Amino acid sequence: MGILYSSENFNVYPIFFSTYKSGGGDWHYEDKYISINGAGIGARSVFNHWSIDANYIQLGLMGNITDELMNFSPTQSFPYMDGSKDASGYWTEIATMKVSYHRNPIKYEFGKFDRHWGPGNRAGHISNKPPSYPQFGFEWQINDNIKLIYFHGLLKSNIPDTSRGVYYNNQVSNRSLNLSRSIAAHRIEWQPFKKLILSANESVIYGTRGLDFHYLLAVIPFYQIENYLGDTDNVQMGCDITYQLNPDLQLYLGFYMDELTPEWLFRNKNHNWFSWQFGLNWQNILSESDEIVCEYNWTDHRIYKHKFPINDYYSHDQPLGYWAGPHAEELLVHYQYRLHSYQLHLTFSNAKRGALTEEMLYNKYHDIEDQRFSGDPGHEQISILRIDAQKDLKIKGLSYQIGVDWIQWKNAGFDVFNPSLHPVKNINKISANAAVFYNFIFD
């Protein structure tokens, strides 16, 4: 990579990328171009037991840019978008930093960065679909086959705090502050023998208060603490299993539970709502450089949203877990192969999501069963076949990518929260894609 400044333990380098989708790809359903370009600076420092990784990137967005951008796409969402004051288009920013202190057997982390929990290509419990958020935590390698992971993060609720808004509203300008929302989560990974990894997760969402000391107790079950505090918060549980069938083939299973009512666990009406993930990762199939991932994700329509909206499992209005949110499912197949100096990717995704209305929220807490994908329109569905090739150039860190998407988008324009409010349409489109990356990959 091109280095702006370098010393023995500290490097500063430039970042640049430019992406273009002639038909918008899966970033927006309309068959119109979208271009996203970024420039910024990155830094990495390693000294003694410390490491620091930081990126700041200014982004310019042009073409078909609306509030629905990335709404039904696994691409990470933006924290905000502002219209340009001097030109057409919009702009936003990416700013991340992770500071780590590693001294065996514990690694401490704090900053503003992303997380992904689990073996899958997608994640059901902790994913990077929402913009990065401030957090701190640690990883503790308790012994050779047990690891404990914990973090505490500050989320964006997008619920106005009217009690403080009056101080930021006058004849000159006005601004809106949000009510606070936080997450605490811990995960234990146990490898009883070489081929098997068993993991268990637990998280809690709480709001309207500052840092809650109770949830800083990383080794105590949050379910017990939430009940101890009066059942005002929102606890989630999950687990995943990874089995290495042979050196090239890995099978995995993920499970997520929103709410837990133990005495109703085996009833039809039980207040225990799930999501599932099944997948495999197979390498060295036709050559020593290829790999295929096949994965199926399924989410119940009753997960992620809480009876108290302040406790929704969201940040910046994006789910913290599976990218398409509740009431969704997806079949994903991704194959990659290195041909000479090119990395070839072939991706097929068929994703579907249904409504999430206030009536459905009421029904789930009153044991009224809603039929999956019911109504007219009952769901939105996108099928994508994507082929792209990426080549690294002689300049370290510089690469380019070209490709094409074939997309069928059913009931495009579907409003998850108000399905009958806006008209929908079926769209078939082809999007030719091109990108250049320097020290950063934007997807």
Wavefront OBJ file of the C-alpha trace (Angstrom):
o trace
v 0.000 0.000 0.000
v 1.071 3.584 -0.528
v 2.332 4.909 2.784
v 1.851 8.573 3.714
v 3.849 8.155 6.897
v 5.669 5.161 8.325
v 7.751 4.423 11.361
v 8.694 1.170 12.991
v 5.303 0.719 14.670
v 3.020 3.267 12.987
v 1.689 3.480 9.416
v -0.617 6.039 7.811
v -1.981 5.288 4.324
v -4.479 6.746 1.823
v -7.853 5.132 1.068
v -9.809 5.404 -2.155
v -12.615 3.509 -3.852
v -15.098 4.114 -6.641
v -18.087 1.885 -7.393
v -20.662 2.064 -10.176
v -23.806 -0.025 -10.745
v -25.573 0.781 -14.015
v -28.905 -0.580 -12.796
v -28.457 0.051 -9.083
v -27.796 -3.616 -8.281
v -29.535 -4.633 -5.065
v -28.915 -1.199 -3.526
v -32.253 0.051 -4.912
v -35.053 -1.622 -6.834
v -35.305 0.958 -9.628
v -33.323 0.355 -12.825
v -31.208 3.503 -12.472
v -27.501 3.971 -11.901
v -25.888 4.449 -8.506
v -22.297 5.506 -7.955
v -20.624 5.574 -4.538
v -17.124 6.986 -4.199
v -14.902 7.402 -1.177
v -11.585 8.923 -0.190
v -9.936 9.063 3.182
v -7.114 7.968 5.398
v -6.285 4.903 7.447
v -3.815 4.227 10.224
v -2.432 1.173 11.959
v -0.101 1.033 14.929
v 1.327 -1.932 16.810
v 3.578 -1.496 19.812
v 4.220 -3.764 22.774
v 0.821 -5.269 23.616
v -1.210 -2.519 21.950
v -2.690 -2.206 18.457
v -4.775 0.569 16.878
v -6.705 0.373 13.596
v -8.571 3.437 12.340
v -10.262 4.580 9.103
v -11.897 7.835 8.124
v -13.574 8.014 4.704
v -15.659 10.760 3.118
v -18.227 9.319 0.691
v -20.025 10.918 -2.231
v -23.214 9.285 -3.537
v -24.657 10.014 -6.965
v -27.509 8.747 -9.100
v -30.674 7.171 -7.712
v -30.079 8.027 -4.036
v -33.175 7.866 -1.804
v -34.029 6.971 1.794
v -34.603 3.391 0.592
v -30.931 2.919 -0.325
v -29.601 -0.436 1.014
v -33.059 -1.099 2.495
v -33.211 -4.670 1.147
v -29.509 -5.388 0.670
v -26.914 -7.113 2.893
v -24.539 -4.192 2.253
v -23.904 -2.252 5.469
v -26.160 0.771 5.855
v -24.955 4.336 6.275
v -25.336 6.275 9.547
v -26.882 9.222 7.670
v -27.020 10.893 4.246
v -26.901 14.642 3.648
v -27.687 16.443 0.421
v -24.777 18.355 -1.066
v -25.049 22.131 -0.615
v -22.982 22.998 -3.693
v -23.659 20.164 -6.146
v -26.025 17.322 -6.956
v -25.763 14.129 -4.980
v -25.339 13.221 -1.334
v -22.513 12.618 1.082
v -21.869 10.608 4.220
v -18.909 9.299 6.233
v -17.365 6.083 7.512
v -15.346 6.438 10.710
v -14.072 3.445 12.668
v -11.412 2.852 15.289
v -10.457 -0.181 17.333
v -7.906 -0.042 20.155
v -6.770 -3.428 21.455
v -4.580 -4.469 24.356
v -3.563 -8.111 24.146
v -1.790 -9.887 26.934
v -2.488 -13.596 27.112
v -4.965 -14.904 27.985
v -7.095 -11.705 27.628
v -7.524 -9.188 24.844
v -9.324 -5.914 25.656
v -10.984 -3.846 22.906
v -12.684 -0.487 22.713
v -13.609 1.971 19.987
v -16.213 2.231 17.226
v -16.222 -0.805 14.954
v -18.230 -3.758 13.573
v -18.823 -7.283 14.845
v -19.913 -10.566 13.290
v -20.697 -13.571 15.483
v -20.999 -17.095 14.151
v -19.564 -19.264 11.364
v -22.013 -18.221 8.617
v -21.667 -15.821 5.736
v -24.703 -14.053 7.210
v -25.202 -13.597 10.961
v -28.414 -14.030 12.929
v -27.391 -12.648 16.321
v -24.628 -10.034 15.858
v -23.927 -8.731 12.341
v -22.447 -5.690 10.625
v -25.664 -4.668 8.832
v -26.113 -1.534 10.997
v -23.436 1.171 10.922
v -20.579 0.673 13.377
v -21.259 1.806 16.941
v -19.143 2.636 20.038
v -18.339 -0.402 22.178
v -15.875 -1.945 24.586
v -15.240 -5.507 25.639
v -12.789 -8.370 25.901
v -11.912 -11.866 24.721
v -10.701 -14.250 27.417
v -9.064 -17.529 26.399
v -9.947 -19.349 29.603
v -8.085 -22.502 28.558
v -7.096 -24.242 25.344
v -10.680 -25.045 24.334
v -12.893 -22.417 26.042
v -13.151 -18.732 25.137
v -15.405 -16.035 26.613
v -16.282 -12.939 24.540
v -18.073 -9.917 25.992
v -18.929 -6.430 24.774
v -21.083 -3.453 25.713
v -22.225 -1.042 22.993
v -24.077 2.240 22.535
v -26.788 2.118 19.848
v -28.853 4.727 18.026
v -32.565 4.342 18.771
v -33.910 7.014 16.365
v -36.574 7.746 19.004
v -36.641 11.508 19.736
v -35.919 12.620 23.289
v -38.556 15.340 23.634
v -37.431 16.255 27.152
v -34.105 17.567 25.826
v -35.140 18.617 22.318
v -36.350 22.005 23.552
v -32.735 23.068 24.174
v -31.863 22.519 20.496
v -34.828 24.245 18.879
v -35.056 28.004 18.229
v -35.519 30.525 15.418
v -31.948 29.889 14.188
v -31.960 26.106 13.921
v -33.295 22.893 15.400
v -31.836 19.476 16.119
v -33.195 16.241 17.541
v -31.591 14.073 20.226
v -32.401 10.387 20.586
v -33.341 8.405 23.648
v -30.447 6.197 24.689
v -30.332 2.522 23.732
v -27.559 0.094 24.681
v -26.573 -3.520 24.129
v -24.594 -5.915 26.282
v -23.693 -9.349 24.927
v -21.518 -12.305 25.812
v -20.560 -15.480 23.974
v -18.787 -18.615 25.096
v -17.039 -20.894 22.595
v -16.221 -24.457 23.623
v -14.198 -26.870 21.491
v -14.605 -30.279 23.211
v -12.604 -31.939 20.456
v -10.790 -30.873 17.320
v -13.680 -31.163 14.835
v -16.464 -29.604 16.917
v -17.078 -26.072 18.219
v -20.135 -25.314 20.372
v -21.026 -21.676 21.068
v -23.714 -20.000 23.149
v -24.710 -16.316 22.965
v -26.799 -14.021 25.146
v -27.550 -10.349 24.659
v -29.755 -7.694 26.208
v -31.109 -4.393 24.899
v -31.993 -1.639 27.370
v -32.773 2.037 27.063
v -33.659 5.414 28.675
v -30.681 5.291 31.044
v -26.925 5.514 30.977
v -24.486 2.657 31.339
v -26.152 0.034 33.544
v -23.650 -1.494 35.984
v -25.656 -4.735 36.202
v -24.854 -5.593 32.585
v -21.135 -4.984 33.134
v -21.082 -8.305 35.045
v -19.919 -10.293 32.044
v -20.188 -13.814 33.490
v -23.683 -13.557 35.022
v -26.687 -14.609 32.857
v -28.451 -11.487 31.557
v -31.788 -13.320 31.668
v -31.589 -13.423 35.467
v -30.476 -9.779 35.689
v -33.286 -8.599 33.400
v -35.861 -10.256 35.661
v -34.095 -8.891 38.746
v -34.454 -5.347 37.310
v -38.203 -5.742 36.790
v -38.567 -7.200 33.265
v -38.171 -3.830 31.537
v -35.433 -4.865 29.082
v -35.165 -7.263 26.115
v -33.052 -10.428 26.315
v -32.031 -12.624 23.370
v -30.306 -16.015 23.366
v -28.655 -18.104 20.690
v -26.182 -20.832 19.874
v -24.256 -22.204 16.932
v -22.539 -25.500 16.156
v -19.629 -25.941 13.765
v -18.511 -29.410 12.705
v -15.402 -29.956 10.580
v -16.394 -33.082 8.666
v -12.976 -33.224 6.994
v -10.188 -30.678 6.373
v -12.126 -29.204 3.420
v -15.776 -29.454 4.506
v -17.366 -27.571 7.386
v -21.029 -27.823 8.419
v -22.711 -25.292 10.694
v -26.021 -24.617 12.405
v -27.168 -21.380 14.044
v -30.133 -20.774 16.345
v -31.489 -17.525 17.838
v -34.279 -17.087 20.386
v -36.039 -13.809 21.146
v -37.741 -13.893 24.540
v -37.785 -16.950 26.790
v -40.691 -18.278 28.831
v -39.346 -21.578 30.242
v -42.641 -22.947 31.604
v -44.255 -22.549 28.140
v -41.298 -23.960 26.221
v -43.177 -26.966 24.780
v -46.564 -25.310 24.246
v -47.823 -24.275 20.816
v -48.305 -20.746 22.182
v -45.033 -20.338 24.012
v -43.612 -16.765 23.600
v -40.332 -18.283 22.386
v -39.556 -16.946 18.904
v -36.731 -18.234 16.752
v -34.466 -17.831 13.776
v -32.404 -20.580 12.138
v -29.323 -20.884 9.976
v -28.048 -23.989 8.150
v -24.899 -23.962 6.059
v -21.792 -25.603 4.701
v -18.393 -24.348 3.590
v -16.555 -26.614 1.141
v -13.057 -25.860 -0.119
v -10.769 -27.426 -2.734
v -13.599 -28.917 -4.773
v -12.322 -28.622 -8.336
v -8.934 -27.139 -7.524
v -6.850 -25.957 -4.588
v -8.176 -22.410 -4.932
v -11.966 -22.736 -4.995
v -14.591 -22.587 -2.273
v -18.384 -22.791 -2.064
v -20.725 -21.600 0.685
v -24.342 -22.818 0.745
v -26.530 -21.271 3.428
v -30.196 -20.979 4.367
v -31.479 -18.404 6.862
v -34.999 -18.228 8.312
v -36.384 -15.646 10.785
v -39.712 -15.635 12.598
v -41.842 -12.507 12.182
v -41.946 -12.036 15.965
v -38.229 -11.539 16.627
v -36.172 -8.312 16.994
v -39.187 -6.034 17.670
v -40.146 -5.532 21.342
v -43.358 -4.513 23.130
v -41.435 -1.410 24.253
v -39.950 0.175 21.101
v -37.004 1.558 23.058
v -35.826 -2.071 23.394
v -36.051 -3.002 19.700
v -33.103 -5.079 18.473
v -32.119 -2.311 16.050
v -29.608 0.514 15.636
v -30.051 3.309 13.066
v -33.333 1.496 12.167
v -31.316 -1.531 10.992
v -31.478 -4.992 12.623
v -28.492 -5.931 14.751
v -28.811 -9.527 13.580
v -29.884 -10.964 10.242
v -29.642 -8.308 7.507
v -33.219 -8.722 6.165
v -34.691 -8.501 9.663
v -37.620 -10.506 11.036
v -40.198 -12.334 8.901
v -37.597 -13.201 6.277
v -35.730 -16.068 4.653
v -32.870 -16.468 2.189
v -31.094 -19.152 0.209
v -27.511 -18.125 -0.506
v -24.945 -19.907 -2.705
v -21.520 -18.324 -3.186
v -18.706 -19.877 -5.215
v -15.236 -18.390 -5.689
v -12.319 -19.552 -7.795
v -8.886 -18.136 -8.581
v -8.057 -18.174 -12.282
v -4.522 -16.942 -12.885
v -4.453 -13.411 -11.413
v -8.258 -13.069 -11.196
v -10.521 -13.938 -8.282
v -13.864 -15.040 -9.759
v -17.085 -14.915 -7.727
v -20.451 -16.451 -8.584
v -23.291 -15.621 -6.178
v -26.948 -16.627 -6.129
v -29.311 -15.221 -3.510
v -33.074 -15.617 -3.213
v -34.316 -13.486 -0.300
v -37.855 -12.829 0.867
v -39.326 -10.700 3.642
v -42.858 -10.041 4.891
v -44.744 -7.413 6.826
v -44.061 -6.185 10.357
v -47.111 -4.119 11.304
v -48.302 -2.721 14.629
v -51.174 -5.211 14.503
v -48.710 -8.099 14.216
v -46.736 -6.706 17.161
v -49.957 -6.647 19.217
v -50.883 -10.163 18.093
v -47.580 -11.743 19.120
v -48.037 -10.652 22.734
v -51.664 -11.799 22.777
v -51.132 -15.279 21.330
v -52.848 -14.450 18.044
v -51.181 -16.378 15.219
v -50.356 -14.496 12.003
v -49.887 -16.547 8.857
v -46.444 -16.160 7.344
v -46.250 -13.876 4.269
v -50.009 -13.313 4.325
v -51.777 -10.272 2.863
v -51.752 -8.554 -0.500
v -48.968 -7.845 -1.122
v -47.717 -10.340 1.418
v -43.998 -10.027 0.867
v -41.079 -8.608 -1.085
v -38.680 -10.954 -2.873
v -35.371 -10.449 -4.663
v -33.512 -13.075 -6.689
v -29.972 -12.209 -7.756
v -27.421 -13.988 -9.903
v -24.123 -12.126 -9.713
v -20.856 -12.791 -11.532
v -17.789 -10.675 -10.893
v -14.032 -10.826 -11.281
v -11.468 -8.989 -9.178
v -7.803 -8.458 -10.033
v -5.016 -7.188 -7.814
v -2.699 -4.781 -9.626
v 1.039 -4.320 -9.259
v 0.588 -1.435 -6.819
v 0.063 -3.019 -3.424
v -3.483 -2.485 -2.149
v -4.881 -1.499 -5.571
v -7.452 -3.698 -7.347
v -10.347 -3.430 -9.735
v -13.577 -5.382 -10.095
v -16.046 -5.874 -12.946
v -19.265 -7.857 -12.981
v -22.952 -8.087 -13.746
v -26.159 -8.706 -11.769
v -29.293 -10.364 -13.115
v -32.116 -9.375 -10.779
v -35.788 -10.267 -10.400
v -37.452 -8.040 -7.802
v -41.009 -8.971 -6.843
v -43.250 -6.407 -5.117
v -40.527 -3.769 -5.230
v -41.389 -0.742 -3.112
v -42.962 -2.941 -0.429
v -43.216 -1.096 2.904
v -42.580 -3.595 5.696
v -44.324 -1.500 8.355
v -47.229 -0.294 6.166
v -47.673 -2.866 3.354
v -50.835 -1.302 1.905
v -49.549 2.273 1.975
v -47.484 2.300 -1.241
v -47.995 0.610 -4.624
v -45.595 -2.172 -5.558
v -44.280 -3.452 -8.873
v -42.298 -6.336 -10.313
v -38.939 -5.441 -11.840
v -36.478 -7.432 -13.950
v -33.165 -5.718 -14.570
v -29.523 -6.212 -15.480
v -26.907 -4.129 -13.696
v -23.338 -3.907 -15.008
v -20.943 -3.164 -12.163
v -17.430 -1.751 -11.967
v -15.238 -0.738 -9.045
v -11.712 0.346 -8.138
v -10.356 -0.170 -4.628
v -7.231 1.164 -2.957
v -6.573 -0.041 0.602
v -10.309 -0.525 1.201
v -13.101 -2.831 -0.024
v -16.653 -1.456 -0.165
v -19.447 -3.960 -0.722
l 1 2 3 4 5 6 7 8 9 10 11 12 13 14 15 16 17 18 19 20 21 22 23 24 25 26 27 28 29 30 31 32 33 34 35 36 37 38 39 40 41 42 43 44 45 46 47 48 49 50 51 52 53 54 55 56 57 58 59 60 61 62 63 64 65 66 67 68 69 70 71 72 73 74 75 76 77 78 79 80 81 82 83 84 85 86 87 88 89 90 91 92 93 94 95 96 97 98 99 100 101 102 103 104 105 106 107 108 109 110 111 112 113 114 115 116 117 118 119 120 121 122 123 124 125 126 127 128 129 130 131 132 133 134 135 136 137 138 139 140 141 142 143 144 145 146 147 148 149 150 151 152 153 154 155 156 157 158 159 160 161 162 163 164 165 166 167 168 169 170 171 172 173 174 175 176 177 178 179 180 181 182 183 184 185 186 187 188 189 190 191 192 193 194 195 196 197 198 199 200 201 202 203 204 205 206 207 208 209 210 211 212 213 214 215 216 217 218 219 220 221 222 223 224 225 226 227 228 229 230 231 232 233 234 235 236 237 238 239 240 241 242 243 244 245 246 247 248 249 250 251 252 253 254 255 256 257 258 259 260 261 262 263 264 265 266 267 268 269 270 271 272 273 274 275 276 277 278 279 280 281 282 283 284 285 286 287 288 289 290 291 292 293 294 295 296 297 298 299 300 301 302 303 304 305 306 307 308 309 310 311 312 313 314 315 316 317 318 319 320 321 322 323 324 325 326 327 328 329 330 331 332 333 334 335 336 337 338 339 340 341 342 343 344 345 346 347 348 349 350 351 352 353 354 355 356 357 358 359 360 361 362 363 364 365 366 367 368 369 370 371 372 373 374 375 376 377 378 379 380 381 382 383 384 385 386 387 388 389 390 391 392 393 394 395 396 397 398 399 400 401 402 403 404 405 406 407 408 409 410 411 412 413 414 415 416 417 418 419 420 421 422 423 424 425 426 427 428 429 430 431 432 433 434 435 436 437 438 439 440 441 442 443
